[in-house]
């Protein structure tokens, strides 16, 4: 896979669609998962079959299994342990003192697009040095200046 792959774990279709559109507009390949119960297994399968995952965005309030449990499963698994996980949630307080350090970053909803992209780019950039510059960031900057 030539573009970095980001897996979006989000049950809310509207938020999931925004994240997917934003990431794809930046040149990322994207896979989505809407259920916490199957998330860790699906992520491992995606990593093994489609290609290495550059990052995961993870909501905390998911059906089937909460995001904090998914995060712990991912970090306990040697095949997904090294993948950076960005928690994107309105309920970041649901992360315990034990699970919060497992997340590479925590972004609260509603989130700033530039902050989200910058965080993701910094995490991915160390492993994928040839990611293109933000396209959406330039658009957002222009809109903010108007």
C-alpha positions in Angstrom: 0.0 0.0 0.0 1.6 3.3 -1.1 -0.4 5.6 1.2 -0.4 5.3 5.0 -3.3 3.3 6.2 -5.4 4.7 9.1 -8.1 2.6 10.7 -11.1 4.6 12.1 -12.9 2.9 15.0 -16.1 5.0 15.4 -19.7 4.0 15.8 -21.4 7.3 15.0 -21.9 7.4 11.2 -21.7 11.2 10.9 -18.4 11.4 12.8 -17.0 8.4 11.0 -17.9 9.9 7.6 -16.2 13.2 8.6 -13.0 11.4 9.7 -12.9 9.2 6.6 -13.5 12.2 4.2 -10.9 14.3 6.0 -8.3 11.5 6.0 -8.9 10.5 2.4 -8.6 14.2 1.4 -5.2 14.2 2.9 -4.1 11.1 1.0 -4.5 8.5 3.6 -6.0 5.1 2.9 -8.8 4.4 5.4 -10.6 1.4 6.8 -13.5 1.7 9.2 -14.8 -0.4 12.1 -18.0 0.6 13.9 -18.2 -2.0 16.7 -15.9 -2.3 19.8 -16.5 -6.0 20.2 -14.7 -7.0 16.9 -12.4 -4.0 16.7 -9.1 -5.6 18.0 -9.5 -8.7 15.9 -10.5 -6.7 12.8 -7.5 -4.4 13.2 -5.1 -7.4 13.5 -6.7 -8.9 10.3 -6.4 -5.6 8.5 -2.8 -5.2 9.6 -2.0 -8.8 8.4 -3.8 -8.7 5.1 -4.1 -5.2 3.7 -0.8 -3.8 4.9 0.8 -2.2 7.9 -1.5 0.2 9.8 0.1 3.6 10.2 -2.4 4.8 12.9 -5.7 4.1 14.5 -8.3 6.6 15.6 -10.4 5.2 18.5 -13.7 6.4 20.0 -14.2 5.3 23.6 -18.0 4.8 23.6 -18.5 1.9 21.3 -21.2 -0.8 21.1 -20.1 -4.3 22.2 -16.9 -3.2 24.0 -15.7 0.1 25.2 -12.7 1.8 23.5 -10.5 1.6 26.6 -10.8 -2.2 26.5 -10.0 -2.2 22.8 -7.0 0.0 23.4 -5.7 -2.4 26.1 -6.2 -5.4 23.8 -4.3 -3.7 21.0 -1.4 -2.8 23.2 -1.3 -6.3 24.7 -1.1 -7.9 21.2 2.5 -8.0 19.9 1.2 -7.7 16.3 -0.6 -4.4 17.0 1.3 -3.0 20.0 3.5 -0.6 17.9 0.6 1.0 16.0 -0.1 4.5 17.4 -3.7 4.9 18.7 -5.2 8.4 18.8 -8.2 8.4 21.1 -10.9 10.8 19.5 -13.7 11.0 22.0 -16.0 13.4 23.9 -15.5 11.1 26.9 -11.8 11.0 27.3 -12.4 10.9 31.1 -13.3 7.2 30.5 -9.6 6.4 30.2 -8.2 5.2 33.5 -4.8 6.1 34.8 -3.7 2.7 33.5 -5.0 3.0 30.0 -4.4 6.7 29.2 -0.6 6.2 28.7 -1.4 3.5 26.1 -2.8 6.1 23.8 -0.3 8.0 21.6 -2.6 11.0 21.8 -6.0 12.0 23.1 -8.2 14.4 21.2 -11.5 15.6 22.6 -14.6 16.0 20.4 -15.5 18.3 19.0 -12.0 18.6 17.7 -10.1 21.2 15.7 -9.3 19.8 12.2 -5.8 21.3 12.1 -4.9 19.9 15.6 -6.2 16.5 14.6 -4.2 16.4 11.3 -1.1 17.8 13.0 -1.3 15.1 15.7 -1.8 12.3 13.2 0.9 13.6 10.9 3.4 13.8 13.7 2.7 10.2 14.8 2.7 8.8 11.4 5.6 10.9 10.0 8.3 9.1 12.0 7.4 5.8 10.2 6.1 7.3 6.9 8.5 10.1 6.0 7.0 10.8 2.6 3.5 11.7 3.6 2.3 14.7 1.6 1.7 18.1 3.1 -1.8 18.8 4.4 -4.3 19.8 1.7 -7.1 20.3 4.1 -4.9 22.5 6.4 -4.4 25.0 3.6 -8.1 25.2 2.9 -8.9 25.6 6.6 -6.3 28.3 7.0 -7.8 30.2 4.1 -11.3 29.9 5.5 -10.2 31.1 8.9 -8.6 34.2 7.4 -11.8 35.2 5.6 
